[in-house]
Amino acid sequence: MKPDLFEAPDYYNLDELLTDEHKLVRDAAREWVKRDVSPIIEDYAQKAEFPTQIINGLAEIGAFGPYIPAEYGGAGLDQISYGLIMQEIERGDSGVRSTASVQSSLVMYPIWKYGNEEQRNKYLPKLASGEWMGCFGLTEPDHGSNPGGMVTNFKDMGDHYLLNGAKMWISNAPFAQVAVVWAKNEEGRIHGLIVERGMEGFTTPETHNKWSLRASATGELIFDNVKIPKENLLPNKSGLGAPLGCLDSARYGIAWGAIGAAMDCYDTALRYSKERIQFGKPIGQFQLQQKKLAEMITEITKAQLLTWRLGVLRNEDKATSAQISMAKRNNVDMAINIAREARQMLGGMGITGEYSIMRHSMNLESVITYEGTHDIHLLITGMDVTGLNAFK
Ligand SMILES: Cc1cc2nc3c(=O)[nH]c(=O)nc-3n(C[C@H](O)[C@H](O)[C@H](O)COP(=O)(O)OP(=O)(O)OC[C@H]3O[C@@H](n4cnc5c(N)ncnc54)[C@H](O)[C@@H]3O)c2cc1C
């Protein structure tokens, strides 16, 4: 892969809206990605392997629980810092950002928000340091966009619960020590359970042959009469709103992350357009190529402003789920379109692993599908503005 010469576009001087702390956190993550992710990531994506050696670095830049209070090992940062960290990581690779998102928003967040003090103290510091990695089991083979229909269930056996069922498409599953699993009790109410690797009847087969997020490990979670200690139930929230609350936090991070992938594609295409000579001129001098670049920077700038504003609302605890859906949907769509245009600008070179664009492009196919598909987020916006529910 070519050396990482990334220069971040900031067409509307967005840096002026950031605090010194935001910039410090963002720059540290950016430097780390250049040093420790860019040189190896193409290889790992080609091998379809998660680079476990970067776990410590992710913990050091605060990517595991950026907004979790320091007393539990988190970085105690605000929502904009969290977003900026996700942006920088996904600038390197969406698969690496997925690992960090899952750890922070889908594992640490529910333990912090819905767990008790013993659970927080037992799990959060180890998850923040990367000593333990976690995964989040919501999707099932027959229930993806409709997780409320899940069939994974647990029964109260007196001194423990008995968990049965299966989850599919679970990021980090093959190596996670801890899984936050959503299952129905005998009354059909959804609860979160903390399942640990090594519990009898719990297996995590890896999902192979992905063309997308190849540097992120994906797998199934299978529960065959798994005995779960009663203290592993998250006591403070139940119902579908509990996992959806985690998804709000993760989707917000994805909205920022997608900007990172788009910035990397734009920056690569811009540089290439000045270096690649055809018909005796740099291709960037042709109007058709300028149109692509001008539209890319316009869309990136709009997404940056949308997402920054969403971050302010999140900091004030005022962002709605529907606002988060809009940003996730818009930004991932924006990034996937930019990746496609940027790849074309590189001609044949665009399909090789010499450049990051094709990898981003393939990764974004998962990002546009997970955590609510493109269409599902449109329906959420539609429901929000009309007050009419298209899901029923
Ligand atoms: C790489 C990867 C990693 C993932 N990681 C995780 C994870 O860590 N944890 C986890 O729990 N899940 C994870 N997922 C699962 C992901 O969230 C689901 O794939 C996603 O929610 C869509 O579900 P589905 O694949 O079953 O598609 P389906 O729900 O079957 O959807 C198929 C199509 O139908 C459309 N559709 C569905 N319902 C409607 C409707 N009412 N109206 C209009 N169109 C509709 C969808 O938009 C989509 O286009 C991951 C997925 C991938 C690909």
Ligand as a Chemical Component Dictionary entry (heavy atoms), coordinates in Angstrom:
data_LIG
# 
_chem_comp.id                   LIG 
_chem_comp.type                 NON-POLYMER 
_chem_comp.pdbx_formal_charge   0 
_chem_comp.three_letter_code    LIG 
# 
loop_
_chem_comp_atom.comp_id 
_chem_comp_atom.atom_id 
_chem_comp_atom.alt_atom_id 
_chem_comp_atom.type_symbol 
_chem_comp_atom.charge 
_chem_comp_atom.model_Cartn_x 
_chem_comp_atom.model_Cartn_y 
_chem_comp_atom.model_Cartn_z 
_chem_comp_atom.pdbx_ordinal 
LIG C1  C1  C 0 -20.500 -7.113 8.718  1  
LIG C2  C2  C 0 -21.707 -7.020 9.595  2  
LIG C3  C3  C 0 -21.543 -6.863 10.966 3  
LIG C4  C4  C 0 -22.666 -6.824 11.807 4  
LIG N1  N1  N 0 -22.494 -6.713 13.166 5  
LIG C5  C5  C 0 -23.572 -6.879 13.997 6  
LIG C6  C6  C 0 -23.388 -6.945 15.422 7  
LIG O1  O1  O 0 -22.284 -6.778 15.936 8  
LIG N2  N2  N 0 -24.481 -7.197 16.198 9  
LIG C7  C7  C 0 -25.746 -7.376 15.680 10 
LIG O2  O2  O 0 -26.667 -7.610 16.443 11 
LIG N3  N3  N 0 -25.941 -7.308 14.319 12 
LIG C8  C8  C 0 -24.886 -7.061 13.481 13 
LIG N4  N4  N 0 -25.079 -7.018 12.107 14 
LIG C9  C9  C 0 -26.409 -7.273 11.567 15 
LIG C10 C10 C 0 -27.059 -6.078 10.911 16 
LIG O3  O3  O 0 -27.457 -5.139 11.873 17 
LIG C11 C11 C 0 -28.216 -6.598 10.034 18 
LIG O4  O4  O 0 -27.611 -7.217 8.907  19 
LIG C12 C12 C 0 -29.154 -5.494 9.608  20 
LIG O5  O5  O 0 -29.905 -5.027 10.706 21 
LIG C13 C13 C 0 -30.136 -5.957 8.511  22 
LIG O6  O6  O 0 -30.716 -7.172 8.845  23 
LIG P1  P1  P 0 -30.731 -8.351 7.766  24 
LIG O7  O7  O 0 -29.351 -8.542 7.257  25 
LIG O8  O8  O 0 -31.410 -9.515 8.392  26 
LIG O9  O9  O 0 -31.606 -7.797 6.564  27 
LIG P2  P2  P 0 -33.196 -7.819 6.465  28 
LIG O10 O10 O 0 -33.812 -7.253 7.701  29 
LIG O11 O11 O 0 -33.646 -9.175 6.013  30 
LIG O12 O12 O 0 -33.440 -6.777 5.297  31 
LIG C14 C14 C 0 -33.328 -7.120 3.920  32 
LIG C15 C15 C 0 -33.796 -5.916 3.091  33 
LIG O13 O13 O 0 -35.181 -5.665 3.360  34 
LIG C16 C16 C 0 -35.357 -4.320 3.735  35 
LIG N5  N5  N 0 -36.466 -4.205 4.699  36 
LIG C17 C17 C 0 -36.595 -4.898 5.879  37 
LIG N6  N6  N 0 -37.723 -4.491 6.498  38 
LIG C18 C18 C 0 -38.289 -3.529 5.725  39 
LIG C19 C19 C 0 -39.451 -2.713 5.847  40 
LIG N7  N7  N 0 -40.251 -2.775 6.902  41 
LIG N8  N8  N 0 -39.711 -1.851 4.842  42 
LIG C20 C20 C 0 -38.896 -1.732 3.777  43 
LIG N9  N9  N 0 -37.777 -2.486 3.608  44 
LIG C21 C21 C 0 -37.489 -3.362 4.578  45 
LIG C22 C22 C 0 -34.024 -3.880 4.339  46 
LIG O14 O14 O 0 -33.865 -2.474 4.269  47 
LIG C23 C23 C 0 -33.042 -4.638 3.461  48 
LIG O15 O15 O 0 -32.805 -3.900 2.289  49 
LIG C24 C24 C 0 -23.966 -6.958 11.250 50 
LIG C25 C25 C 0 -24.112 -7.078 9.862  51 
LIG C26 C26 C 0 -23.008 -7.107 9.042  52 
LIG C27 C27 C 0 -23.203 -7.262 7.560  53 
# 
loop_
_chem_comp_bond.comp_id 
_chem_comp_bond.atom_id_1 
_chem_comp_bond.atom_id_2 
_chem_comp_bond.value_order 
_chem_comp_bond.pdbx_ordinal 
LIG C1  C2  SING 1  
LIG C2  C3  SING 2  
LIG C2  C26 DOUB 3  
LIG C3  C4  DOUB 4  
LIG C4  N1  SING 5  
LIG C4  C24 SING 6  
LIG N1  C5  DOUB 7  
LIG C5  C6  SING 8  
LIG C5  C8  SING 9  
LIG C6  O1  DOUB 10 
LIG C6  N2  SING 11 
LIG N2  C7  SING 12 
LIG C7  O2  DOUB 13 
LIG C7  N3  SING 14 
LIG N3  C8  DOUB 15 
LIG C8  N4  SING 16 
LIG N4  C9  SING 17 
LIG N4  C24 SING 18 
LIG C9  C10 SING 19 
LIG C10 O3  SING 20 
LIG C10 C11 SING 21 
LIG C11 O4  SING 22 
LIG C11 C12 SING 23 
LIG C12 O5  SING 24 
LIG C12 C13 SING 25 
LIG C13 O6  SING 26 
LIG O6  P1  SING 27 
LIG P1  O7  DOUB 28 
LIG P1  O8  SING 29 
LIG P1  O9  SING 30 
LIG O9  P2  SING 31 
LIG P2  O10 DOUB 32 
LIG P2  O11 SING 33 
LIG P2  O12 SING 34 
LIG O12 C14 SING 35 
LIG C14 C15 SING 36 
LIG C15 O13 SING 37 
LIG C15 C23 SING 38 
LIG O13 C16 SING 39 
LIG C16 N5  SING 40 
LIG C16 C22 SING 41 
LIG N5  C17 SING 42 
LIG N5  C21 SING 43 
LIG C17 N6  DOUB 44 
LIG N6  C18 SING 45 
LIG C18 C19 SING 46 
LIG C18 C21 DOUB 47 
LIG C19 N7  SING 48 
LIG C19 N8  DOUB 49 
LIG N8  C20 SING 50 
LIG C20 N9  DOUB 51 
LIG N9  C21 SING 52 
LIG C22 O14 SING 53 
LIG C22 C23 SING 54 
LIG C23 O15 SING 55 
LIG C24 C25 DOUB 56 
LIG C25 C26 SING 57 
LIG C26 C27 SING 58 
# 
